[in-house]
């Protein structure tokens, strides 16, 4: 079974040509999981690992110029 690639903020910034600080801010955002597809993994030592799996990169490619608070629509 092939493991899915994990991307950190610097790798995403280089790949998409966005500012590295923008990528870092998106990773630290309270909406990171829902808006940007960031996975937050807590390690045994208590530290936190944040990454974006390859399957969630489409969130970053759809609108790289997104600014502001997201508005989530309810699915009825």
TASULLIN-V28186 format. One record per pair of residues at least 24 apart in sequence whose C-alpha atoms are under 10 Angstrom apart, sorted by sequence separation. I is the first residue (numbers start at 1). GAP is how many residues later the second one is. D is the distance in Angstrom with one decimal. If there is no record, write none. Layout:
# TASULLIN-V28186
I:GAP:D, I:GAP:D
This chain:
# TASULLIN-V28186
27:24:8.0, 35:24:7.2, 36:24:6.4, 27:25:9.0, 34:25:9.6, 35:25:9.0, 36:25:9.9, 9:29:10.0, 8:30:9.4, 7:31:9.4, 6:32:10.0, 6:33:9.5, 26:34:9.9, 35:34:9.6, 35:35:7.2, 34:36:9.4, 35:36:9.4, 23:37:9.4, 35:37:8.8, 31:38:8.4, 34:38:9.0, 12:39:9.9, 30:39:9.9, 31:39:7.8, 12:40:8.7, 29:40:9.8, 8:41:9.3, 9:41:8.8, 23:41:9.9, 8:42:7.2, 9:42:7.6, 22:42:9.9, 7:43:8.8, 8:43:5.1, 9:43:8.5, 22:43:9.9, 6:44:9.3, 7:44:5.4, 8:44:6.6, 16:44:8.2, 6:45:5.8, 7:45:5.1, 8:45:9.2, 12:45:8.6, 16:45:7.5, 22:45:9.9, 5:46:9.5, 6:46:5.6, 7:46:6.2, 18:46:7.6, 5:47:8.4, 6:47:4.6, 7:47:7.2, 13:47:9.8, 17:47:9.2, 18:47:8.8, 5:48:5.8, 6:48:6.3, 12:48:8.3, 16:48:8.0, 4:49:6.5, 5:49:5.5, 6:49:9.4, 7:49:9.8, 12:49:9.9, 3:50:10.0, 4:50:6.3, 5:50:8.7, 6:50:9.8, 7:50:8.7, 4:51:8.0, 6:51:9.8
